[in-house]
Amino acid sequence: MIAYHDNQAVLIQLSGQLDLETGKALSQTLTQLESPQGLWILDLSQVDFIDSAGLSALITGLHLANKRQSRLVLHRLKPSVRLVLEITRLDQVFEIIDTVTDLENTLNVTDETKVLASVNPLAA
């Protein structure tokens, strides 16, 4: 689940469905994160479905990130997942980043290669 981790950021890649089972796994993963990761990136590009339990896990993750003075962002949402967030108005609660350029701006990095390397060491 954790694709990349350093002292400033952690990238968690999810796939398939974000439901009761994967929501519990996500909550456990986020609970086990040690500070001081300033940025928690949840890559949802491979998530096709999200239900209320998945939404609950995201909300729990947001509260946990805030408690640890970290920042949780959702990255690369599929239209079906974005629609659920819009219907529930949670798109106004979560920070959503769609592109690598937006991620660069969030990380304050100007070299795309560095961003790709920092977010996914296999992409560099």
C-alpha positions, 0 to 999 in steps of 0.5 A, a space after each residue: 500500500 505504501 509506495 514511497 515514504 520519506 521524512 517529508 512525504 508518504 505516497 499510498 497507492 490504493 487500487 480496486 475498491 475502497 470499501 469496508 475491507 480496504 478502508 480498514 487497511 487504509 486506516 491501519 496504514 495511516 495510523 502506523 505512520 510516524 511523524 513528521 511526514 508533512 504530506 500524505 498523498 493518497 493515489 486513487 488513480 486505480 480505485 474504481 469504486 468507493 462506498 460509505 466505509 471508504 469515505 469514512 476511512 478517508 475522513 478518518 485519515 484526514 482527521 488523523 493527518 490534521 492531528 499529526 499536523 500533516 496534510 492529506 491530499 487525494 491524487 488522480 481521482 477517477 470520475 466515478 470516485 470524484 462523483 461520489 465525493 462531489 455528491 457527498 460534498 466531500 470534494 470541498 473538504 479534501 484537497 484534490 490534486 489531479 496532475 503531476 504539475 499540481 503535485 509539483 506545486 504542492 511539493 514546491 519542486 520545479 523539476 518534474 523528474 524530482 517529483 516523479 522520483 520523490 513520489 514513485 522511485 520506480 518512475 525516475 
